[in-house]
C-alpha cells in the first residue's frame, strides 16, 4: 500500500494571489464613528469599553481615536479643529 502522502492532491500556489489577505475594513464607518465622537463626546463612552485604537484600519484614525479618548477622559472637549 502506498503512503498516505502520495495520495494527497497538492495544488500549485496561485501566482496571481497575494501572499496574505488584509482584514476586512470600512473606512467610511471609521470616519462616521470618529465624527460622532467629535460632535458628541458622550459617544466615546458608548464604545470605549470594547473599542481600542488597534481596531481601526487607518493609522490616522487610530491616532484620532486615542487622542480624543485621552481628552474626553481628562474632562476636556474633543472636537475637530478648524
ZIURVEN-V932158 format. One line per field, one symbol per residue. phi: phi as a letter, one per 20 degrees, with the letter a starting at -180 (. if undefined). burial: b if it has 9 or more other C-alpha atoms within 8 Angstrom, else e. A space follows every 50 residues. Layout:
BEGIN
phi->???
burial->???
END
This chain:
BEGIN
phi->.fgfffeefdeffffeeffbdeffbbffffffffffffecffffffdffc edgffeffgffgfffffffffffeneeebfed
burial->eeeeeeeeeeeeeeeeeeeeeeeeeeeeebbeebebbbeebebbeeeeee eebeebbeeebbbbbbebbebbeeeeebeeee
END
